[in-house]
Amino acid sequence: MLAHAASAQGISVVEQISGRDHILNHLSIPAACFTHPEISMVGLTEPQAREKADNEGFEVSVVKTSFKANTKALAENEGDGIAKMIYRPDTGEILGVHILGLHAADLIHEASNAIALGTRLQELKLAVHAHPTLSEVLDELFKAAKVNSGVSHSVNEPVAA
């Protein structure tokens, strides 16, 4: 078990005991391997997302980017890295993100928070990332995603039928 996951579960229990509704989305809890290069992940893997899509009847898309064009990674002589995002093109929902590269364990939190808060790619595409920073790797993923432009609500908002 991940220590940060156990801590989040404890907070959720305290919230419930205190009479406040709190549901912990376990898919939003990031994981990291502190190897060189680092590995991080949040949400579903591509096979898990495709299985869910088959069962629930929606499409899945995948975008990838590398660290090779990231100025900060190149300045650190760490251009060998890749990031991958699995998402729903019909809604802009992020299903999973996986990063292999410099400071991957730090970079995953933007995707983790987006999943936790239900932030859609339509909104994330408009976020500004400082240059030169490694966070631009995530920015490239968000901007590369092809989503239906008509949907702009977050995952946590009700969807009109």
MOWOBEL-V381904 format. One record per residue. RES is the residue in one letter. PHI is phi as a letter, one per 20 degrees, with the letter a starting at -180 (NA if undefined). PSI is psi in whole degrees, -180 to 180 (NA if undefined). BURIAL is I if it has 24 or more other ideal C-beta (glycine too) atoms within 12 Angstrom, else O. Layout:
RES|PHI|PSI|BURIAL  RES|PHI|PSI|BURIAL
This chain:
M|NA|145|O  L|e|134|O  A|g|-41|O  H|f|-28|O  A|f|-43|O  A|f|-40|O  S|f|-45|O  A|f|-38|I  Q|f|-40|O  G|f|-43|O  I|f|-41|O  S|f|-42|O  V|f|-46|O  V|f|-42|O  E|f|-44|O  Q|f|-44|O  I|f|-35|O  S|f|0|O  G|n|8|O  R|d|127|O  D|f|128|O  H|b|119|O  I|d|120|O  L|e|123|O  N|e|101|I  H|f|-23|O  L|f|-14|I  S|e|0|I  I|e|118|I  P|f|157|I  A|c|151|I  A|b|146|I  C|d|122|O  F|e|63|O  T|d|-176|O  H|c|109|O  P|f|163|I  E|f|155|I  I|c|136|I  S|b|156|I  M|b|154|I  V|b|146|I  G|n|-151|I  L|e|153|I  T|f|168|O  E|f|-45|I  P|f|-40|O  Q|f|-43|O  A|f|-40|I  R|f|-37|O  E|f|-45|O  K|f|-43|O  A|f|-42|I  D|f|-42|O  N|f|-34|O  E|d|-6|O  G|m|47|O  F|c|167|O  E|e|154|O  V|c|139|I  S|c|158|I  V|c|136|I  V|c|149|I  K|c|153|I  T|b|162|I  S|d|168|I  F|e|-7|I  K|f|-28|O  A|d|5|O  N|e|119|I  T|g|-43|O  K|f|-45|I  A|f|-41|I  L|f|-38|O  A|f|-30|O  E|e|4|O  N|l|39|O  E|c|48|I  G|f|-8|O  D|e|101|O  G|a|160|I  I|b|150|I  A|c|144|I  K|c|138|I  M|c|133|I  I|d|132|I  Y|b|168|I  R|e|115|I  P|f|-22|I  D|f|-28|I  T|c|-20|I  G|n|12|I  E|f|132|I  I|e|127|I  L|e|-30|I  G|a|152|I  V|c|138|I  H|c|133|I  I|c|135|I  L|c|112|I  G|q|-176|I  L|g|125|I  H|l|33|I  A|g|-37|I  A|f|-27|I  D|e|-36|O  L|f|-29|I  I|f|-21|I  H|f|-30|I  E|f|-42|I  A|f|-40|I  S|g|-47|I  N|f|-36|O  A|f|-42|I  I|f|-45|I  A|f|-39|I  L|e|-7|O  G|m|27|I  T|f|128|I  R|e|157|I  L|f|-30|I  Q|g|-34|I  E|e|-41|I  L|f|-30|I  K|f|-24|I  L|e|-7|O  A|f|146|O  V|d|130|O  H|d|132|I  A|f|151|O  H|c|134|O  P|e|124|O  T|b|159|I  L|f|-24|I  S|f|-18|I  E|f|-20|I  V|f|-45|I  L|f|-40|I  D|g|-41|I  E|f|-40|I  L|f|-49|I  F|g|-45|I  K|f|-26|O  A|f|-19|I  A|f|133|I  K|e|108|O  V|c|155|I  N|f|126|O  S|f|-16|O  G|f|-15|O  V|d|123|O  S|c|6|O  H|e|162|O  S|e|165|O  V|g|-34|I  N|e|-9|O  E|e|149|O  P|f|145|O  V|d|128|O  A|f|139|O  A|e|NA|O
